[in-house]
Every structure is written in C-alpha cells, then in structure tokens.
Amino acid sequence: MHDFLKGLFLFMTESLVRHEVLFVADAVAREKGVDKEEVLCAMEQAFERAARLKYGEESDLKATIDRKTGKIVLVRRRKVVEAIENPARELTVREAQREDPSLNLDDYLIEPLPPIDFGRMSVQVVRQVISGLLRDAVRLHEYEEYKERVGDIISGVVKSVDFGNVILDLGRAEGFLRRDELIQRETFRPGDRVRAYIKDVRQDPRAPQILLSRTHPQFMAKLFMQEVPEVYDGLIEIKAIARDPGSRAKMGVISKDPSIDPVGSCVGVRGSRVQAVSGELGGEKIDIVNWSSDLVTFVVNALTPAEVTKVVMGEDERRLEVVVPDAQLSLAIGRKGQNVRLACELTNVSIDILTETAESQRRSADVIQRSEVFQQALTIDDVMARLLVAEGFETLEEVAFVPMDDFLSIEGFTEELASELQKRAIAYLETRDVGLRSQFEEAGGKPDLAGFGDIPLPFLVKLAQKGVHTIQDLADLSGDELLEMGEATLTQEQADQWIMGAREHLSGLAV
C-alpha cells in the first residue's frame, strides 16, 4: 500500500504519463489479491472526493479513468429545473439551453471540468479514500474466499496465544481457534504450525472472523479423506462420527464397492492410516465400525469392542436395551460410561446396557408377575398361567380378544377350554372397568374426558386424581407434563397425539 500511495503521489505531483495510473492499479491489485477493476473504482472515488474540495461538497461530480489509456475525465452534472433549490446541482432551463439548446426540464447538463491541480490537501484526501476503499475491498475478498472454504482443513502458524485462545496466521488472514475448540491437554506456542477445520466465517468491520476447530467431528472426517484414497474418491463414505476429543472416537463407514473393506481401508496396513489421524488428534483412540441401515446391527457394531448377546427394541424405536455377557459389562459401558455414550451419539439412539444375569432375572420376575395376574383373574393354576405367558400372552385384553385360532395352536388347548378362558377374561375386565369408572368419577373426572379417544381407563383414573378432569384440562397440558403423569410405556408421540386431539376436539366445538 505504501508503494502504491508513493507512486500515486508522484503521478499527481509530477504529471507522469497517463498509463502510470493503470500500472499502479495493476501493481496494487496483484499485491492485495483483489480485482484491478476494484482498484480503479477506488481511485475514481478518491479523485471525486478530492475534486469536491475545489468545486464544493454538494457538487455532483463523476471521475472516470479510461481503462485503455489511463486518462482521467472529470465531469459535473446539474439537473434542469424550474426553480433552483441547490445551485451546486441544479440550473434553470434558460441557463441550461445557453450551454446546450437541446436540454429540457429534468434533463442533466454534463460539464467537463479541467484537470485537478493536486495540492497537499488533495493528495492526503486521495490517500485516505483509496486506502479505506481498498481495505474494504480486501476484507470483502477475504470473506468471500474463506466463506467458500467452510468445511475444509486449513494450515496456519500460531501468531499468539491469549488465555488459551489461539490466533493463527493463515497468510492472507487470521484464524481464531477458541480454547474450547482445542483438543484436551493440547497446547501451542507462537511459531507452531497447526491444522484446523474451518467451522464458520463471519463478516466483521475490521476483518473476516475465521472460526476454526480441532474438536469438530468433521475435522476427523477430513483427515481421513486426506489419508485414505478410497474416502477421497468416494468409494468409502463416512456416515457418522462421535468424538470425545483427544480421548476416544467412533466412526461408522460404508463401502460403495462390495470388493472394498471399509474398516480395513481406513485402518490401513498395520494401522498406518488410522495412526496418522490419531497422531494429529493428540493420540485419540478411534474405533472404526461398519455402518448399517439396520439400526440393531449398527448398534451392535457401535458398541465394539464389547460383544452383544441380544438387542431388545421396545415401542420407542429410539431407545434400545442391549444385553451383554456379565464379563463384558465394564467393556460395554467403558471408562466413565464413554463407550456407551459414544455409541449413543454415533447411532442417535438411547442405549440401556443389561447383563445376561440381570436380563434373565428381570424376565423371570416379569413372567412371575404376569402369571400371578392370570391366575387371579382367570382362576387357573400356576402351570396354565405360565403356559399362557410362554405362548406370548402379555395382558388380559389379549386373552379376551385374540382369535380362537391363536388358542387352538397351543398344544393341549381345546375350543371349549379357550372359550372358557376368554369368557373369564371378559368378565374380569368388565368388573375391573366398572371399578375404574367409579374411581374416575370419585376423583372428579367428567363424562366428556371419559369418552374421549383411546386413553386407557387406568390412565384416566390417574389423570383425574391429578386434577385433569375434562378435555379442556387435558388440552391445557404440555406433552412433557402428560408424560410425567403417565406410565413408563407412554411415549412422547402418544402424549402429543392425545393433547393435540383434545385441542382439535375443542376447536371443532367452538366452530
């Protein structure tokens, strides 16, 4: 910039050849990395500003630099009006037609002005204007350049470290690496070369803010893209990453070519590729697993190195129970829960870990509980009750209303026996429902809520006991509030569905 201003000063004071303007503009454009046209536009605005010192600040002046010859043309525009309010920008029809008879109202008189005699003040103004405009152009150019590189890895030299935050010299700009974007226990000193992920680029009056990260999951993905040709070529796709930066990470990969082993390719010969990435990440241990569109398979893979015996999926598809051998429990959970936590992040589901012993005990307790319910309600012995449980009957409603063929498929069951069991189940449910309706009414429940939707009677009683007596009361609840009142099996989707149904019902009545 100093050389440019010096050359421009010589041009203005010594009247060098006209091509000097183009030469200086070209030199500055190369030095600053901006378009030559931007430099010429900045020079034109600077000449206009300097000309206003001579012809008045209110004058409508236009400076133009010929892009081929470098000649500077300065003109003044004045509008043709009936009554003059601003003499610097307006003139009457009579005055205008003395200069050009073809001019009429609302036309503009274009008057060429003589070259400016640059004095010390004019040169100073030109310097300031051009410097300011070029700084703005450079900042905008840098912003647009780095904005396009968001998501890339960039290398820079540590310029300074302030309270743990690292400023990197990227060559044409500076990058900001916040303390919380650094890998744990990682420290840098001025002069160190650092690679980081461009997380975001923001405009700022002083300079573009280039926000960097070494903890972002995509930083790892980009490193593997650099180390593994198959990832770079798109033959292997990184589907998901979960990181505990500097400690451990899990990465799910899939191959688009059946002949390529995605895990083996990312690990490399004797672990060379994964070790290169791990070394850049401060020794972070990386588990690379096969990604699968089948959620259960992916969860099993994600819990590596632990072995999984069984996966149980309930009504909530985003919550799974995983059964592991007793000896594998600590391995599955990991130190401070790290392994299961990263597996949850990788698969985007909630995972509950159970040992085979705990799962067996729970299953036995569940069988005993359901058997006791069947014995009491159906007036049958323990053997018959356990047989029903073993055949998959979970509730009295299932016993009462399943097709007869389901009973007859059980060895030893006759149509007479099945009909008797169903008759007893229906009778018990009717008696139970009478009692529940009585409890609902005693708790203050109203008929409109009792006949609404598919809310089970036991839950209606619980709602009434907690002050939810009408459809209006139900509509006033939030999904989370209803979940807190419900059973463990109640899902967020079901809670939201009941509440929205109540609100729609009331809207329909209002119409």
Secondary structure, DSSP 8 states (H G I E B T S, - for coil): -HHHHHHHHHHHHHT--THHHHHHHHHHHHHHTS-HHHHHHHHHHHHHHHHHHHH-TT-EEEEEE-TTT--EEEEEEEEEESS-S-TTTEEEHHHHHHH-TT--TT-EEEEEE------HHHHHHHHHHHHHHHHHHHHHHHHHHHHTTTTSEEEEEEEEEETTEEEEE-SSSEEEE-GGGS-TT----TT-EEEEEEEEEE--SSS-EEEEESSSHHHHHHHHHHH-HHHHTTSEEEEEEEEETTTEEEEEEEESSTTS-HHHHHH-GGGHHHHHHHHHTTS-EEEEEE--SSHHHHHHHHTTTS---EEEE-SSTTEEEEEE-GGGHHHHH-GGGHHHHHHHHHHTSEEEEEEHHHHHHHHHHHHHHHHHHHHHHHT--HHHHHHHHHTT--SHHHHHHS-HHHHHTSTT--HHHHHHHHHHHHHHHHHHHHHHHHHHHHTT--HHHHTSTT--HHHHHHHHHTT--SHHHHHTS-HHHHHHHS-TT--HHHHHHHHHHHHHHHHHHH-
